[in-house]
């Protein structure tokens, strides 16, 4: 309709010189002037209906994608507009839906997004086609055709939707910001349930979706610390087979950037899925936010609508680097959830159980500290004896998986030669598994214990960077009959191949692959390969510096000492009393902290006081 829209010649209405070979649809007819009509059908009522070049495949719903089929006679360019705010013009920038879009002869499938915050009601669209492009919604064109359409913009379908709850506007959660949302189909979701919301539920702690009276943020468990440069782990529960996309804002800048996507169309099976991802070394410690989206079609971003599934947002913490001297690929932390399993590693004579897992050395030097996690069956046992060993790697064992090859180092520890402490108490208990006889029991124990073994440098194994080794663990009890059992704890962190076990060690050394057994929540369908890794890490603690010498000249006192394996830096302390309690009775020298060389100078005191020095190696 004109003058609302520029259609008549006097309004500089859109017009094209007719070339019988260049048009939209199946035909084109001439008019002496524009044919304004209240329903944009004037051109159809004059001569014959030639408004046939554009078919709207989808209704125009607010905030959704619309597909259109555009038919043209030759190759050329489409420019098109929709009066979204229904103000009688196409002048707003957002009104132009196609700008010089190249189309080929025949029918072209195009699409555009209807903005999320526009008016609802009847409005008008203008499509212009020519062979050179550059058209506006008014004026003259040397060839081609213009077609106008009455269209109706509708409210978003009243499907029940699930939204996220990350803080907005920092993250896109609300509908006005095209927040992530899923149409609920009652079948596809994360966790045990999903609820509907009229809009996003932004919350400073990403708990808005839980605070609405129905805690449906239950599909993702973070089961490993998020430490820069290490591996993260999550357990994800899916209601059906589908695809997972997920992001963590590692740099804490309020954006989920492309490089921060941790899962891209990751296949999930119905039930619980154990997943791993890398935490970049550049991750910024502190609280940040994660978004998990699950559906059956995949290809999801951090915003927009999905035809099914669920979105769950989480506040997570990126921790500081531990600086604990770890010398392997990354920590394999214990599984402290009710999915955790203790694998029997007790040598009873028959069977002669032993378990081993592989690791990558990242720094040449002695292994003088080993940490493992485990439990006692029913949480009741005296301290066991341990046999720890380091093996070379056979990357292609006889059974098709890598396994320990040659014994390189071995040491036995009696009670009192290692530290044992309760690390965590699991309220609902954990699984107990004996791969040698098939025993699977839940709950088998409740207490997760940490065992720390310290090895003197003189008897430590010297590992070489870039080499794969295996750590084996074997335990036994000095009891005459019916000894208790020790189980090595599983880890949610996975590296390289699975752990292995042997039931007739050392007579056979027939290493078998360790997998989660049938009926464990990770293997309800009896799969033959559901990876299992053990909880441990290899580190190196610097020993006390030796051969410390002191020399003095007229200006300086100079300390020198031998380099210490595993030391990242050295500290120098001083005291006027050599018997003072260390470190409380000693002073860290202002210039003697974080020294990276093995020498240090202290100006000679003019006061004449006697000073004693002590050097420590740190990592």
Secondary structure, 3 states (H helix, E strand, C coil): CCCCCCCCHHHCECEECCECCECECCCCCCCCCCCCCCCCCHHHHCCCCCCCCEEECCCEECCCEEEEEEEECCCEEEEEEECCCCCCCCCCHHHEEEEEEEECCEEEEEEEECCCCCCCEEEEEEEEEECCCCCCCECEECCCEEEEEEEEEECCCCCCEEECCCCCCCCCCCHHHCECEEECCCCCCECCCCCCCCCCCCCCCCCCCCCCCCCCCCCEEECCCEECCCEEEEEEEECCCEEEEEEECCCCCCCCCHHHEEEEEEEECCEEEEEEEECCCCCCCEEEEEEEEEECCCCCCCECEECCCEEEEEEEEEECCCCCCECECCCECECCCCCCEEEECEECCCCECEEEEEEEECCCEEECEEEEEEEEHHHCCCCCEEEEEEEEEECCCCCCCCEEEEEEEEEEECCCCEEEEEEEEEEEEEEEEECCCCEEEEEEEEEEEEEEEECCHHHCEEECCCCEEEEEEEEECCCCCCCCCEEEEEECCCCCCCCEEECECCCCCCCEECECCCCCCCCCCCCCCCECEECEEEECCCCCCCCCEEEECCCEEEEECCCCCCCCEEEEEEECCCCCCCCCCCEECCCCCCECCCEEEEECCCCCCCCEEEEEEEC
